[in-house]
Amino acid sequence: MVRYLKSGQTAQAHAAADSKVRATVEAIIADIEKRGDAAVRDYSAKFDQWSPEHFILSQNEIEAAVKKLSPREIEDIKFAQHQIRNFAQIQRNSMQDVEIETLPGVVLGHKHIPVNAVGCYVPGGKYPLIASAHMSVLTAKVAGVPHVVSTAPPYQGAPHPAIVAAMHFACADQILVLGGVQAVAAMAIGTESISAVDMLVGPGNMFVAEAKRQLFGRVGIDLFAGPTETLIIADDTVDAEMCAVDLLGQAEHGPTSPAILLTTSESLARATMAEVERQLKVLPTAAIASIAWAEHGEVIVCDSDDEMVSKADEIASEHVQVMTRDPDYFLDRMTNFGALFLGPRTNVSFGDKVIGTNHTLPTNKNARYTGGLWVGKFLKTCTYQRVTNDQASADIGAVCSRLCHMENFAGHGEQANLRVRRYGGRDVPWYQPVVAQSV
């Protein structure tokens, strides 16, 4: 039986907050459509106190930002990018173009074609999320995207040197210092100075996530990546200190970030709640993490590992950290998660920053139908067909004609009939649609 020792906000409270966000974002997008650069500049000044002469960085400005970093900082960024590039390349190599003759004279195939232009959003207003530049820009480049625009908000009134350096090392073609809804809307819609892209990727706060949702269709998106979520699945083989550290390590992302403990040990559950309160007294980011824990933290006790699998799949969390006797039990059985972190030696922070997998992952239960960002998101799998001899065209055409007749598609049927007459030498009558009978 599932028992809640601590619950988060109700669905009604979430819905009320979402409604306000939707209205705000809709108004900003409409204004940028109407006024272009002028609106972008107004919103940047209003929300970020940032109104430079140009939002696009020059090569000299990029080089100046890189020079502000120490050799060790540059080395660490490049180490992380090597891990991420390596795994992304392995993923790309697994995706092969195919071509096969399925019937004599009938050739089918598909090609993986990169999107032409991608806009990558890198969060950086509250925390400078350097790693998001690796995850989006670098992965797009490994996929073969020809033109990548990357943007991040100013940090404390200026471009953040490490974010700019990460974008540059990842081979972004254009770097902007621009944040929020105005950034993603400008890239999606296009303005006098910012060219429109074909796809938007990258995580962000609730406003950025909502902007991507509203712009979807006009451009492609990677996924709906809202506030960070973490779920810890634990039993009595792990201690409360580790559970609390890993819960708060993600709760510090923002005041709306859910952090959930799912366990078969009630004693661990209660000890972890006490340990969270102890750690919040000394955690430098406690002002944020404490709100997230108070309003969105949950502690759930289950009777068995099987019950935890079922509950975890219902939660469908972005990050799932498994610290149990047999982590592979959950790897083999769970179906709804953004990324799994198996065993106490790994953790979500490794995945967020350096280990090599992508940290842009589905939130808000979207793991039920999609995985996270990877090279495949930047590729369009496009099919093609070729019929190489007369007999194949006539044979396929005859079957196609009869199927079109069943569907009352006269024009479709004549496409097939023409090939039968021309390549098969048979006298196929003009297509006669079935006339519907009134009842």
Secondary structure as the mmCIF struct_conf table of DSSP 4:
data_model
#
loop_
_struct_conf.conf_type_id
_struct_conf.id
_struct_conf.beg_label_comp_id
_struct_conf.beg_label_asym_id
_struct_conf.beg_label_seq_id
_struct_conf.end_label_comp_id
_struct_conf.end_label_asym_id
_struct_conf.end_label_seq_id
STRN STRN1 ARG A 3 LYS A 6
HELX_RH_AL_P HELX_RH_AL_P1 ALA A 11 ARG A 35
TURN_TY1_P TURN_TY1_P1 GLY A 36 GLY A 36
HELX_RH_AL_P HELX_RH_AL_P2 ASP A 37 ASP A 48
BEND BEND1 GLU A 53 GLU A 53
BEND BEND2 PHE A 55 PHE A 55
STRN STRN2 ILE A 56 ILE A 56
HELX_LH_PP_P HELX_LH_PP_P1 LEU A 57 SER A 58
HELX_RH_AL_P HELX_RH_AL_P3 GLN A 59 LYS A 67
TURN_TY1_P TURN_TY1_P2 LYS A 68 LYS A 68
BEND BEND3 LEU A 69 LEU A 69
HELX_RH_AL_P HELX_RH_AL_P4 PRO A 71 ASN A 93
TURN_TY1_P TURN_TY1_P3 SER A 94 SER A 94
STRN STRN3 VAL A 98 LEU A 103
TURN_TY1_P TURN_TY1_P4 PRO A 104 GLY A 105
STRN STRN4 VAL A 106 PRO A 114
BEND BEND4 ASN A 116 ASN A 116
STRN STRN5 ALA A 117 TYR A 121
BEND BEND5 GLY A 125 TYR A 127
HELX_RH_AL_P HELX_RH_AL_P5 ILE A 130 ALA A 133
HELX_RH_PI_P HELX_RH_PI_P1 HIS A 134 LEU A 138
HELX_RH_AL_P HELX_RH_AL_P6 THR A 139 ALA A 143
TURN_TY1_P TURN_TY1_P5 GLY A 144 GLY A 144
BEND BEND6 PRO A 146 PRO A 146
STRN STRN6 HIS A 147 ALA A 152
STRN STRN7 TYR A 155 TYR A 155
TURN_TY1_P TURN_TY1_P6 GLN A 156 GLY A 157
STRN STRN8 ALA A 158 ALA A 158
HELX_RH_AL_P HELX_RH_AL_P7 PRO A 161 PHE A 169
TURN_TY1_P TURN_TY1_P7 ALA A 170 CYS A 171
BEND BEND7 ASP A 173 ASP A 173
STRN STRN9 GLN A 174 VAL A 177
HELX_RH_AL_P HELX_RH_AL_P8 GLY A 180 ILE A 189
BEND BEND8 GLU A 192 ILE A 194
BEND BEND9 ASP A 198 ASP A 198
STRN STRN10 MET A 199 VAL A 201
HELX_RH_AL_P HELX_RH_AL_P9 MET A 206 LEU A 215
STRN STRN11 PHE A 216 PHE A 216
TURN_TY1_P TURN_TY1_P8 GLY A 217 ARG A 218
STRN STRN12 VAL A 219 VAL A 219
STRN STRN13 GLY A 220 ILE A 221
BEND BEND10 ASP A 222 ASP A 222
BEND BEND11 PRO A 227 PRO A 227
STRN STRN14 THR A 230 ALA A 234
TURN_TY1_P TURN_TY1_P9 ASP A 236 THR A 237
BEND BEND12 VAL A 238 VAL A 238
HELX_RH_AL_P HELX_RH_AL_P10 ALA A 240 ALA A 251
TURN_TY1_P TURN_TY1_P10 GLU A 252 HIS A 253
TURN_TY1_P TURN_TY1_P11 PRO A 255 THR A 256
STRN STRN15 ALA A 259 THR A 263
BEND BEND13 THR A 264 THR A 264
HELX_RH_AL_P HELX_RH_AL_P11 GLU A 266 LEU A 280
TURN_TY1_P TURN_TY1_P12 LYS A 281 VAL A 282
TURN_TY1_P TURN_TY1_P13 PRO A 284 THR A 285
HELX_RH_AL_P HELX_RH_AL_P12 ALA A 286 HIS A 296
STRN STRN16 GLY A 297 VAL A 301
BEND BEND14 ASP A 303 SER A 304
HELX_RH_AL_P HELX_RH_AL_P13 ASP A 305 ILE A 315
BEND BEND15 GLU A 318 GLU A 318
STRN STRN17 HIS A 319 MET A 323
BEND BEND16 THR A 324 ARG A 325
HELX_RH_AL_P HELX_RH_AL_P14 PRO A 327 ARG A 333
BEND BEND17 GLY A 338 GLY A 338
STRN STRN18 ALA A 339 LEU A 342
BEND BEND18 GLY A 343 GLY A 343
TURN_TY1_P TURN_TY1_P14 PRO A 344 ARG A 345
HELX_RH_AL_P HELX_RH_AL_P15 VAL A 348 LYS A 353
TURN_TY1_P TURN_TY1_P15 VAL A 354 VAL A 354
BEND BEND19 ILE A 355 THR A 357
TURN_TY1_P TURN_TY1_P16 ASN A 364 LYS A 365
HELX_RH_3T_P HELX_RH_3T_P1 ASN A 366 ARG A 368
TURN_TY1_P TURN_TY1_P17 TYR A 369 TYR A 369
HELX_RH_3T_P HELX_RH_3T_P2 VAL A 375 PHE A 378
STRN STRN19 LEU A 379 VAL A 387
BEND BEND20 ASN A 389 ASN A 389
HELX_RH_AL_P HELX_RH_AL_P16 ASP A 390 GLU A 407
TURN_TY1_P TURN_TY1_P18 ASN A 408 ASN A 408
HELX_RH_AL_P HELX_RH_AL_P17 ALA A 410 GLY A 424
HELX_LH_PP_P HELX_LH_PP_P2 VAL A 428 TYR A 431
HELX_LH_PP_P HELX_LH_PP_P3 PRO A 433 SER A 438
#
